[in-house]
Amino acid sequence: MPSVVLVVQPPATLDDAGTPAPAAAPTERPQRGHLAGLDGLRALAIAAVLVFHLDPDWMPGGFLGVDIFFVISGFLITTLLVRERRSSGRVDLVGFWTRRARRLLPALLLVVPVAILIARTVEADLLVGIRRQALGALTFSTNWLEIANGSNYFAASSPQLFMNFWSLAVEEQFYLFWPLAMLGLLALHRRFALTEGALATLVLGVGVGSAIAMAVTYDPANATRAYYGTDTHLFGLMLGAALAIVWTGPLRAYTTSRLWTTHRNWFIGAALAVIPLLLVLAAEEHSWTFRVGIPLISLATAVLLLAAVERPGRLRSTLELAPLTWIGRRSYGIYLWHWPVILIVSQDIPTSAGTSAFVWTRIWAVVVTLALADLSFRFVETPVRRHGFRGTARRVGGVLRMRSARSRKIVAGTAMAVVALLTLVIVTAPDTSTTQQAIEDNEARAAAPRATATTAATSGTKSFTMPKGDEIDIFGDSMVVGAVPALEYYFPGVQIDAKSNRQWSAGLDAVDEAGSSLRRAVVLAFGTNAGTDPETVEKVLDEIGEDRMVVIVTLHADRLSRIDEDNAALREIAKERPNVALADWDAAVSAEDLQPDGIHPSLGGAHTYAATIRQAFADLSEKHTGKEVPLKDLPRP
């Protein structure tokens, strides 16, 4: 059957923000005056990222909104470059990079100092590593600096004030090097008479290679290298670029197969189904998220983007709705501000996830973010984009010259004071958080060699009376380390074997190494870092045996979406074993019980942690002996 071709009209020349330049005179080929739908897609992308950062449980795959941004950026930037080369025969690289600087730097140079100063007044721990973070933010190298530092984007234990800037670094590196690469590709295009399709295939091949690199380098224990790397996260950018090469080509290049023209609506429907499904299902703990989910959401975004810019329709009309356009135009500022605001609000108004108070603090964070982004857009970003750095400086200088000498001195003095204060705050920022310092101190305290246990403590005779401290072994990760003083207070003589970043597999090794010296009551607290591995948990319990009392501690973390699933697995295991009880730390914890990281126990939280374990032993004892265990109230700090 003969194929049906679809003629797609090219867009008008665009400026660096994606808005139309003055319309050209009518030509044989109609010009499109606006890249329709881009602001709407940006709005959807920033909404997904924002919801994920507010609470991962609300949208576990929301961080994939970044990949929607990448497809849009690849498409827009390549469109600008190709059309400039076609219209003028050259690409003004200095002009291109200057426009990018006008678009990106003003808001960035506002967010970084303001966020640092406000964070310092709220919680010093928010500034841990801030010198490295500020350097990365201002040089667009955040992703590589954090990779070198061993940071973990998906670890809630060490939230960073500018953690979200990693994607800006990837995009800016793309803006820096892609124009040079495009000049080379366009030269090949002319010299060897390559078709737009061949050129786009070459570009897409680079993206596929990057996706394969992500799949190969992905590490379940820490996905940051695969996720942050510019080399491993190019698929969306290259896909958008390949689409732009075809879409901006000569009229003969605007043809697609019968597959698109016949099933266009089905493709759009599939994309509209795939994107929300991935945002809900593609959580950070799934390996398929990084190996399949990221390429898939990029492809779905490309379908919607092409459908929106191709011709009018319900999709374009929806994406062009005023609220979506408003958010989309401010999406850069929203992205910059939202994460520092969330962290600062969380520390200023501590709440527990799942409570109504928590929801209200998140609503407040959104309101503050939108207000700051709008102010930045109106009074910082737009003036610089319209008038340039020099023009804006002249306007500001003109306003100041109209003021009195005294007013000018006040402004200059205030500016100097702010700079001095900012410098002082950065120089004196802590290198480690109070949480990390406490963990390091307690880890040394818990690293003492195993003591020789008494016969009663290790007796093979089954006994389920309430154990004393010298009859208890505690094995765990940093959660236990953070609670060492309280555990020793509640259980005098207790033996603790705990280290940071331990997983259940390390717990199995520790229990096996203890051998016959294992005491008659055992506490197990693992899974904060890598989740619950039911098979390994079962092996640990088999190694301990049925004659000993065992308490397993549930997990809690404000920003880990897998916690409910992990705890459900622990409850199921405990239900099947009569000698096992659950210490429900997740249910007992309150906002005041947590360190600023939202995971580790504070001084008072350590007492809640220990008391929860003590109550679990009492419940297990009563279950087997039929006798209620009276628990003495201990003074708390």
Buried (B, 14 or more C-beta within 10 A) or exposed (E): EEEEEBEBBBBBBBEBBBBBEEEEEEEEEEBBBBBBBBBBBBBBBBBBBBBBBBBBBBBBBBBBBBBBBBBBBBBBBBBBBBBBBBEEEEBEEEEBBBBBBBBBBBBBBBBBBBBBBBBBEBBBBBBBBBEBBBEBBBEBBBBBBBBEBEBBBBBBBBBBBBBBBBBBBBBBBBBEEBBEBBBEBBEBBEEEEBBBBBBBBBBBEBBBBBBBBBBEBBEEEBBBBBBBBBEBBBBBBBBBBBBBBBBBBEEEBBBBEEEBEEEBEEBBEBBBEBBBBBBEEBBBBBEEBBBBBBBBBBBBBBBBBBBBBBBEBEBBEEBBEEEBBBBBBBBBBBBBBBBBBBBBBBBBBBBBBEEEEBBEBBEBBBEBBBEBBBBBBEEBBBBBBEBBEEEBEEEEEEEEEEEEEEEEEEEEEEEEEEEEBBEEBBEEBBEBBBBBEBBEEBBEBBEEEBEEBEEBBBBEEEBBBBBBBBBBBBBBBBBBBBBBBBBBBBBEBBBBBBBBEBBBBBBBEBBEEBEEBBBBBBBBBBBBBBBBBEEBBBBBBEBBEEEBBBBBBBBBBBBBBBBEEBBEBBEEBBEEBEBBBBBBBBEBBEBEBBBBBBBBBBBBBBBBBBBBBBBBBBBBBBEBEEEEBEEEEEEEE
